[in-house]
Amino acid sequence: MVVVGLGCAGACATIEAAEAGAEVLALEAAAMGGGTSAMSGGIIYMGGGTPVQEGCGFADSPEAMESFLAAACGPGTDPQKLHEFCVDSVGHFHWLVGHGVPFAARYHPEHDREPDDDSGLCYSGGEDAWPFTEVAPPAPRGHHPKFPDAAGGFLMQRLLDAVAATPARVLTDTRVDRLVTDAAGSVVGVSASRDGARELVRARRGVVLTAGGFTFNEQMVRANCPAVLRVNVPIGTPFDDGRAIRMGRGVGAATEGMEHLEVGIPLTPPRSLVRGILVNGEGRRFINEDTYAGRVGKASLLEQDGVMYFVHSDATFAVNVAGYQAKWVAETAEELEEEIGLPPGSLQETLRRYNAHAERGEDPDFHKAAEWVIPLEGPYGVVDMRSDSSFYASFTLGGLRTAADGSVLGPDGAGVPGLFAAGRTTAGISGAGYVSGISLADGTYFGRRAGRAAAARRP
């Protein structure tokens, strides 16, 4: 069988298939494996009661994990995929550990990004913030490999080492650009270019597509999720060009969720910053500031036209991880309105209402947790968090439609014989929503499933 792409999904597909006894050839377009996974912070979303969660004193269950993800990643999440992913999460944790990925049973209190040390657990999706606190008991599920700070490169090195320990063969600098089918429509191989020459590879058991998303294909982005073009940091590599998705379509595969995207912003750490308030171009709050930062970024870009200001008092402001500074400073909200260009009276009314409730530790409008609710008094500082002047990062979420075992499906729900896929090439766990760590979790878990299913196939 042939695996196309050697990021986290391709590596796990290769390992699983090779260990199942299949003859595997992995083809990678870049000079080495790793892909976008190697550029990531390395957080893998796992739960249900992993040893790391238990070691840090957090109780969790597959049911709570599933309820949370259904709310945070929906609509558009495949219920069967989600259920099997959550039920198997603890087992997947042990599989990763067994293939060389270590985790320390130490909790890191900052949210929404990888720990700056080698701590193994953090909140990465707003589990402890409204509205999700009303959906399921909160538990941190962001599992961070035992490596300081961004651990994506470390994770991929461990997975590539595990690939090297199998009999699988790997060819880099090999760009697959076409699937080959037989007269019956089954995928039986690939056409690839290597060193300027065209090569055809027969895949007797099938092909697994794990070659990334389409963030760097402007035409596909413009046609499906044009908001990605507004951000200043598209996440991925030039090989996230949608090639694998287009190849799948070419042999009858269906796509779904192509309009969905993630938008990340470095709102925190420090976590204490969420005591400030976020307002839109009308000077009004529109979200609870303590929710997942990706949820904030997406709401700002898609619902507020990328116009967002972070309002602080002396008691709440600190320079965050991205070095944000206050652009406007004033003694009164009236002065801020004039300096920023907000409608007269808008921010004054927003602060009046917020402070009146904050005096009682309440936030009835957006349900920010009481521990983060304090009155904001002048002098004020405001961070400019508009999308054209601040850090907004994005990537695509949609792709090929697949079954839970990684089989690629056509528009009628029937499988495309001989074709499997995983990772960002597919519409995975994420529907319209996202939580940090779900891409690596989805890619590694369903990469394994796709590799196992392809290895078991008998043409």
N, C-alpha and C positions, 0 to 999 in steps of 0.2 A: 504494500500500500504506500501511497505518497502523502506526505504532510506538506502543505504549502504555507510557509511562514513559521518562524521559530521564536516567537515571543512566549509568554507564559502558557497560552492555550496550546500552541504548537509543540512546545517542549513536553507538556503533560500528556498530550495525545501520543507523542512519539514514545515516551517512557511506557505508558500503559499498554500500547499496542505491541511494542517490542517484548515486554515482559509477558505478554499473552502468547508469544510465539510467532508473531507475524514478522515478515521481512519488511522493514520500514526504511524508506528513503525520505529524509526531510530536506526540503529545498528552501533556501533563504535568499531573498533578493539582496540583502545588505552584505557587508563584508564579514559580519559576525551575527550570531543570534542575539536576542534580547528585545529588539523592537521598542515600542512605546512602554512596555512593561519595565524595561531597564531604566527609563527616565522617571518613573513614578516614585512616590514616597514609600512604596512597599507595603502599605496597609492592605490586609486581606480580611474581608468581612466574614467572620465565622462566629458561631454561637451555639446555643442549645445546651451549654454546660461543658465547655472545653476545659482541659486541665489548667489552662492559664486563667480562665475566668474563675474557676474554683480556687486556684491558688491565690488569687487576688481578693477572694471573699465575696464574689458576685454570684448570685443564683440566677440561672437562666433555664429556659426550656425551648425545645424546637417549636412548640406552639406559640410562645411569646415572640420568638424570632419571626415566625411566619406572619403573625398578625401585624407586627410592626412593618415588615418589608412590604406586605400587601398594601398598607396605607402609604408608606413613604415612596415606593417605586411605582405604584399604580397611578392612573389606570393604564391598562395595556400589558400588565404582567401576566404571563402564562401560569395559571394556577397549578398545573401539574409540575411544571419545572420548579416553581417556587416551593411547592411542598416537598418534593424529593431533595432539593437543595438543602432545605432546612433540616429535614430528617437525617440526612447524611452528613451534616456539617461537622459533627464531632469526629466521625470516621475520616472525613477529608482532612481535618487537622492532623490526625495521626498519620495519614498517608504522606503529608508534606514533611512532617518531622522524620518519618522513616526514609524519606528521600533527601535528607540533608538540610532541611530548613529549620533552624532552632528558634525557640521563643522563650523569653524570660518571663516568669510569673510575677511581673511587677507592673502596677497600674500607674499611668501617667495622667495627671488631672487636667491638662489642657486638652481642648476639644478641636476636632475638625482638621487636624493635620497630624503628620507623623510625629512621634515624640522626638525631642532633640537629643535624647540619649538612646540606650538600647532597651528601654522598657517595652514590654510585650503587649500592653492592652490600653486602649483609650476609647472614649466616645467619638464616633465618627459619622453620625447621621442624624443627630437631634433626638435621639431616643429619650432623653430626659427633659425635653421641652414640649410645650403644647404645639400641636394638638395630639402628639403621639403619646403623651403621658395618659391620655384618656383611652388609648387603644390597647396598650400592653404594658406590663411592668417594665420599667426601663432597665437596661443592662448594657454595659459597654461591649462592643463586638468587633472593634477594630483591632485586629491582631497584627502586631508589628514585629518583623523578624529581629533577631538579636544582633542588631547593628546600629551604630549611632546615626540618628537623623534619617535622611532619605535612604531607604533600604532597597529600592527597586533593583539597582545594579547588583547588590549582594544577593537578593532573591534569585535573580536570573542566573547569576554565576552558579549558585547551588543547583538550580534546575538543569542548567546546561552540563554541569558535572554529572548529574544523574543520567542525562541523555548519553553522555560519553561512556558511562558504565554499562550501557546496553549494547547489543550487536547492531543497533540502528546506524545507518550511514547518514552523514550530513554533507550537503554541498551548499556553500555560500556563493555569493555573487551570481546567483542563478535566478533569473526572473521568469516566473511562470505567467504566460499571457493567454492561455487557451486551455479549455478542457476538451478532451477527446471522447466522443461517444461512439457506440457501435450502432448497428442498424436498428436495434430495438430501443435505443435511447438511453442505455445504461452508460454511466461514466466509466471509462476503461483506462484513462491515462491523462497525461498533460503534455502540452507543448511548451518548451522553455528555451530561453536564450542564455548561453554561457560562453564567455570569451568570444563573443561575436558570432558564434555558431548556433544553429537551431538544433535542438535535441528533442526527441520524442521518448517519453517514458511510459511503459505499460504498467498500469496498476491493477493487478488481478482482483484484489479485494476492494479497491475503491480509493477515493481521494478525500482527504480532510482539508478543508479550507480554513486557515487560521492566520490570515494575512492582514488583519487590522480593519479599521473603519474607512471613512471617506472624508475626513476633516480637511485633507489637503487636495481635494478635487473640487475646485471652485465651481465648476459646472454642476456637479451633483449637489453641492451645498446650496447653491443658489436655487436649484429646482426643488429642494426638499426642506431645508432648514436655514434660510438666508440669514437669520440672526447671528449665526456663527461668524459671518463676514464682518460683523460689527465689533467683535472683540479684538483686543490687541495682542493676545497670546493664544493662538490656536495650539492645542496640545496634541502631539503625535510626532511622527517622522514623515519625511516626504513619501515614504512607502504606504502611508495611510491615504491612498489615492482611490479607494473603492474598486480596485481591479478585481479582487476576489468576489465582491458582490456582483459586479457586472458579469463575470464569468459564470457565476451561478445562475443569474437571470438568463444568460445565453443558452442554458440547457434546460430551461423550464422552471427554475426555482422561483418561489414567491418571496417578496420582501414585506417587512412590516416595521412600523415605528420609525420610518425614515425621517419624519418631521421632528423627532425628539432629539434634544441636546442637553448637555450639562453645562452649567456656567459656574465657575469657581471664582471666589474672591478671598483674599487674605484678611478677613474681618478681624480675627483674633489669631493667636494669643497676643497679650494676656486675656484670659477669660473675663477679667474684671471690666473690660471695655464695653461689655453688653449692658452695663448700667446706663450708658448713653442712649439716645434715641435716634432712629433713622427716619428721615422725612423725605418726601418726594418733591417734585417741582412746584406743588401747591402748598408746601409747608406742612403737610399732613403725614402722620405715621401711617404705615401700610402693612407692617409685619412685626411679630415679636422678635426683638433683637437677639434673644438667646437661642433661637433655633439654629439649625444647621446652616453654615455659611453658604453652602451651595444653593440652598433653598432661598436665601436672601439674594444671592447674585442672580438667580434665575428670575425671581420676582421683579428685581430692579430692571433687568434687561428687557424682559418680555411684557411686563405689566405696567412699568413706569417709564418706558422708553429710555431706559438707561440713565435716568436722572435720580440721584440719591445723595443725600447729605447726612453726615454723621455728627450729631450735635452733642457737645459735652460741656460739663462744668469743670472747674479746677479739680473737684473731688473725683471725677470719673475718667479724666483723660490720662492716657499713657501712650508712648510711642509703640506701635504694634510691631509684629514680626516683619512687616514689609516697610517699616520706617515711615509710616504715615504721619504727617504733621498737619496742624491746623492751618488752613488757608485763610480763614476769616476769624478774627477775634474782636469781640465787642462786649460792652458792659450790659447791653440790653438786647432783648429779642427784636425790638423795633429797629435797632441799628443793624442787626444781622439781616433782617428782611430787606433793608435798603441796599446793603452791600452785596448780598447774594443775588438779589433780584426776585425775591419771593413776593407773592401778593401781600399787600399791606394788611396787617392784622392776623395773618395765617399762622405764623410760627408763634406769635404771642398767645393765640387761642389754644394751639396744640400744647404748649408748655403749661398754660394755666390749667387745662384739663388733666394733663399727665401728672402735674405736681399735686393737684387736689387729691387724686387717688393715691399717689405715691406716699403722701403723708400717713396713709393707713396701710402702706405696704401692699397695695392692690394695683392691678392692671386689668380692669374689666373689658377694655377694648381689644387687647391682643394677648392677654394671659401670659405675660412674661412672669417667670417664677419670682416669688416674693423676695428671694435673697438678692435679686439684681435690681430691685425697684427702689430707687431713692429720688427725692426731689432734686431737680436741676436748677441751680441758682447762678446768676451772673457773677463774675464775667464768664462768657461762653467762648468756646472754641469749636469751629466747624471744619471737619475734614471733607474735602471735595471727593466724592466717590462716584462721580458720573463716569459712564462707560468710555467716554472719549478722553478722559484725563486721569483715569485710575486703572489699576490692574484687574482685568477681566480675562479669565481663561476659559476656553470652551473646547468641546469635542463632540462628535456625533455619537448617537446611541443606537440608531436603527440598523437593520441589516437583513440577512437572509432569515427566513422563517425556518425554524428547526423543531423537531420533537425533543423530548427530554433526553433521548439517547444520542442526540447529535445528528440524526438523520435530517437531511435537508428536504423540505416539503414544497410541493407545488401549490398553485392557487386552489386546487380542489382538496388539499389536505393529504394527498397521496405523496409518498416518498419519491424523490428522484433517485432511481437505482444507482448505487455506487457512489453517492455523494453525501458527505458529512461536513459539518462546520462547527466552529466554536469561537468564543472570544468576540471582539468588536466587529468581526465580519458578520455576526448574527445579531438578531434582536434577542438579547439575553434576558436576565432577571429584570433589568430596568425597563419600565414602560415609559411613562411620561416623567417619572421621578428618578432620583438618584441618591445614593449615600456613598461617602468615601469608602473605598475598599471593595465595592461590589464588582468593579471591573476585574480586578485580580482574582477575586473569589469565583466569579462567574467563569472567567477564562480558564483557571486551573481546574475547577470542578468539571465543567462541561467539556473541556479539552480532554480530560480523562475519559469521560463517557463516550465522546466521539471516537477516540482511539480504540477503546474497548469494542464498540459496536462495529467499527470497520474491520478490526482484527477477527471478529467472529463471523463476518460475512462470508458466505460461500457463493461465488458467482455461478 
